[in-house]
Amino acid sequence: MNLRRLLVGTIGAALVVAAGQCGAEAVMDGAVRVLRVRVAADDELRARADWEQVVRDHLQFASDYYEKTFDIRFDVQEIVAWDSDDESAGLGDLVDELEKTIPVTGVDVVIGLSAQRPKPGKLSKYVGLPTGLTPSLGRVSLVRVMPDDENYDLRLALIHEVAHLFGAFHTAQQDSIMRESVQGPRTFQIDVENGKMVRLLRLFDFEKGVEGLDEDTLKRMTGIWERGGIPGDANPVAEALFNVGVEKHDQGQVEEAIKTWRRAAAYDKTYAQPHGSIGLALASLKRYDEALRELQIADRLGCPEAKQAIEMVKHQSAARGSR
């Protein structure tokens, strides 16, 4: 994948570093939090003659919205070229690619803009995710650019996806910018609970991540989500902790990953994925009885892969016992 600097510029100015809410440090300009951003534009987007102006205009609109609504201003450190994988199955793959290829050094977050379309007939994570994909409280946001879709508004999509970086979640309230799809009425208001969430996390330290937040803040976030979230969607706290657990597991820290997944499960009793991951991790440690208990919980909570994993662990346990 190519990564090369195209141009440098800012929206707003970063002036001083000051201590912020939740023990975080944030770049401040007076009372305004300055969000340092690296933007990655993929090759499909860069094929458009007017792509640079489109990117700058829409980022400026989103920055103005956040400054007016939340005292958060975007500071675009640079816009870089990104050649997105044409064989990706969808948004999930593109987010993984962004995390691996676009550095977060020197910035708070990376915003990837992609005009890539899913291949016809190919199973795609694009389905049901019309705006983009942003891991809760993460450092990477993937936003779709669909210039040929008259029902799609990139301004709404940018504002929606960036809000997920600050812990915002989907709501059933159809006049909120945090409804699941930005298609439909072009409303730029945010529902009350998501507004509270972004304000609570306004000075979030993206480098420390969710593990840098104290328990009181995590409980307050959970309360906000319980009042405004959609049943069946994960608590953003639990989702963020789950993703941290995945990173630890990928680094070979299996026991630490299990502990982090247990924290995720404790914050959302309906969230199946942590239990499934705990079960598979325990099975890799040959702790089969514990693994089966976790996988059975994941199955009850609706994890589609749990039944197959249960049979696999049972087979492994029986094979070990027969030696």
Buried (B, 14 or more C-beta within 10 A) or exposed (E): BEEEEBEEEBBBEBEEEBEBBBEBBBBBBEEBBBBBBBBBBBBBBBEBEEBBEBBBEBBBBBBBBBBEBBBBBBBBBBBBBBBBBEEBBBBBBBBBBBBEBBEBEEBBBBBBBBBBEBEEEEEBBBEEBBBBBBBBBBBBBBBBBBEEEEEBBBBBBBBBBBBBBBBBBBBBBEEBBBBBBBBEEEBBEBBBBBBBBBBBBBBBBBEEBBEBBEEEBBEBBBEBBEEBBBEEBBBBBBBBBBBBBBBBBEEEBBEBBBEBBBBBBEBBEEBBBBBBBBBBBBBEEEBBEBBBBBBBBBBEBEBEBBEEBBEBBBEBBEEEEEE
